[in-house]
Amino acid sequence: MTDFQPGYHPGYTDPARMSGPGGYPVPYVRASLGGRTVAYLLDLAFIFVFTAVLATAIAILGVLTFGFAWMLFPILGISGILYSAITVGGPKQSTLGMRMLGLRVVAPESGRPVDFLTAAIHALLFYVAISTFLLWCLDIVFGLARSDRRLGHDLLLGLAVVRD
């Protein structure tokens, strides 16, 4: 459909076919790769604070339980995944860095929110890709080659990062 045809609404799908929460159409306006990168850099700071708070809580619980709770320290290794699962799987559908840039994660066909488990797997796939140079490059190539700017781990789970 072109911009001179009746019923043209730039940036949105056909509301009769696809509607998001509250009956609103799902935006086609995808997040840019630059915006996603800045959001991730902001999230690194939030993950650092989240990990520090979690480590302090485990240390205090360890003292109170005579060292028993110190067995929870390995959880700190997945604190980034927990942070993403809690925030993206929550009602706002975005991490704190994404919120600052007006981004959120949705199922592109329906605009529905992402559940906790899918958000955790999405974060896990992202961290696996970013920790391996070749997988990270492949992930970025998907984002550069596709017009909707969805990365490889987005495609695997059927998710999209969109602007609010």
C-alpha positions as CSV (number, residue, x, y, z in Angstrom):
1,M,0.0,0.0,0.0
2,T,1.4,3.4,-0.9
3,D,1.0,6.8,0.8
4,F,-1.5,8.0,-1.8
5,Q,-4.0,5.2,-1.3
6,P,-7.0,5.5,1.0
7,G,-6.6,3.9,4.4
8,Y,-2.8,4.3,4.4
9,H,-1.3,4.6,7.9
10,P,2.5,5.0,7.8
11,G,4.3,2.9,10.4
12,Y,1.4,0.6,11.3
13,T,0.0,-2.7,10.3
14,D,-3.6,-3.2,9.3
15,P,-5.5,-2.9,12.6
16,A,-8.1,-5.4,11.4
17,R,-5.4,-8.1,11.0
18,M,-3.0,-7.3,13.9
19,S,-3.6,-5.6,17.1
20,G,-1.5,-5.2,20.2
21,P,-2.5,-4.7,23.8
22,G,-5.7,-2.7,24.1
23,G,-6.5,-3.2,20.4
24,Y,-3.9,-0.8,19.1
25,P,-1.9,-1.8,16.0
26,V,1.6,-3.0,16.3
27,P,4.1,-0.4,15.2
28,Y,6.4,-1.2,12.3
29,V,8.8,1.3,13.6
30,R,11.6,-0.9,14.8
31,A,14.4,0.1,17.1
32,S,17.6,1.2,15.4
33,L,20.8,-0.8,16.0
34,G,22.4,2.3,17.5
35,G,19.5,2.8,19.9
36,R,19.8,-0.8,21.0
37,T,23.5,-0.5,21.5
38,V,23.1,2.6,23.7
39,A,20.4,0.9,25.7
40,Y,22.7,-2.1,26.3
41,L,25.6,0.2,27.4
42,L,23.2,1.8,29.9
43,D,22.0,-1.6,31.0
44,L,25.6,-2.6,31.7
45,A,25.7,0.0,34.5
46,F,22.3,-1.1,35.8
47,I,23.5,-4.8,35.8
48,F,26.6,-3.8,37.7
49,V,24.4,-2.1,40.4
50,F,22.0,-5.1,40.4
51,T,24.9,-7.5,40.8
52,A,26.4,-5.4,43.7
53,V,23.0,-5.3,45.5
54,L,22.6,-9.0,45.0
55,A,26.1,-9.8,46.2
56,T,25.6,-7.6,49.3
57,A,22.3,-9.4,50.1
58,I,23.9,-12.8,49.7
59,A,26.8,-11.8,51.9
60,I,24.5,-10.5,54.6
61,L,22.3,-13.6,54.4
62,G,25.4,-15.7,54.5
63,V,26.4,-14.2,57.8
64,L,22.9,-14.6,59.2
65,T,22.7,-18.3,58.1
66,F,26.3,-19.1,59.3
67,G,27.6,-19.4,55.7
68,F,24.8,-21.5,54.2
69,A,23.4,-18.7,52.0
70,W,26.9,-18.1,50.5
71,M,26.1,-21.1,48.2
72,L,24.0,-18.6,46.3
73,F,27.1,-16.6,45.0
74,P,27.1,-18.6,41.7
75,I,23.8,-16.8,40.9
76,L,25.9,-13.7,40.3
77,G,27.2,-15.2,37.1
78,I,23.7,-15.0,35.6
79,S,22.7,-11.7,37.1
80,G,22.5,-10.1,33.6
81,I,20.1,-12.8,32.5
82,L,18.0,-12.4,35.7
83,Y,18.0,-8.6,35.2
84,S,16.7,-9.0,31.6
85,A,14.2,-11.7,32.5
86,I,12.7,-9.6,35.3
87,T,12.6,-6.3,33.4
88,V,11.7,-7.5,29.8
89,G,9.4,-10.2,31.2
90,G,7.6,-7.6,33.4
91,P,4.7,-5.3,32.6
92,K,6.9,-2.6,30.9
93,Q,8.4,-5.1,28.4
94,S,11.9,-3.4,28.5
95,T,15.0,-3.1,30.5
96,L,15.8,0.2,32.3
97,G,18.2,1.2,29.4
98,M,15.5,0.4,26.9
99,R,12.9,2.5,28.8
100,M,15.3,5.5,28.8
101,L,15.4,5.3,25.0
102,G,11.7,4.5,24.5
103,L,12.2,0.9,23.4
104,R,10.3,-2.3,24.3
105,V,10.3,-6.0,23.3
106,V,7.2,-7.5,21.7
107,A,6.0,-10.4,19.7
108,P,5.9,-8.7,16.3
109,E,2.8,-10.5,15.0
110,S,0.6,-9.6,17.9
111,G,2.3,-7.0,20.0
112,R,1.9,-9.2,23.1
113,P,4.2,-8.9,26.0
114,V,7.1,-11.3,26.5
115,D,6.9,-13.8,29.3
116,F,9.6,-14.3,31.9
117,L,11.1,-17.5,30.4
118,T,11.2,-16.1,26.9
119,A,12.9,-13.0,28.1
120,A,15.5,-15.1,30.0
121,I,16.2,-17.2,26.9
122,H,16.4,-14.0,24.8
123,A,19.0,-12.6,27.1
124,L,20.9,-15.9,27.2
125,L,21.1,-16.1,23.4
126,F,22.2,-12.4,23.4
127,Y,25.0,-13.1,25.9
128,V,26.1,-16.2,24.1
129,A,26.3,-14.3,20.8
130,I,28.1,-11.3,22.3
131,S,30.7,-13.6,24.0
132,T,31.6,-15.3,20.8
133,F,33.0,-12.9,18.1
134,L,31.8,-14.9,15.1
135,L,28.3,-15.4,16.5
136,W,28.2,-11.7,17.4
137,C,29.2,-10.7,13.9
138,L,26.5,-13.0,12.5
139,D,23.9,-11.6,14.8
140,I,24.8,-8.0,13.7
141,V,24.8,-9.0,10.0
142,F,21.2,-10.2,10.4
143,G,20.3,-6.8,11.9
144,L,22.1,-4.9,9.1
145,A,20.7,-7.0,6.3
146,R,17.0,-7.0,7.4
147,S,14.8,-3.9,7.0
148,D,13.1,-4.5,10.3
149,R,16.5,-4.5,12.1
150,R,15.8,-7.7,14.0
151,L,18.9,-9.5,15.2
152,G,19.6,-13.2,15.0
153,H,18.5,-14.0,18.5
154,D,15.3,-11.9,18.0
155,L,14.5,-14.1,14.9
156,L,15.1,-17.3,16.8
157,L,12.6,-16.4,19.4
158,G,10.1,-14.5,17.2
159,L,10.6,-11.2,19.0
160,A,11.1,-7.6,17.9
161,V,12.4,-4.5,19.7
162,V,10.2,-1.6,18.8
163,R,10.0,2.1,19.6
164,D,7.1,3.2,21.9
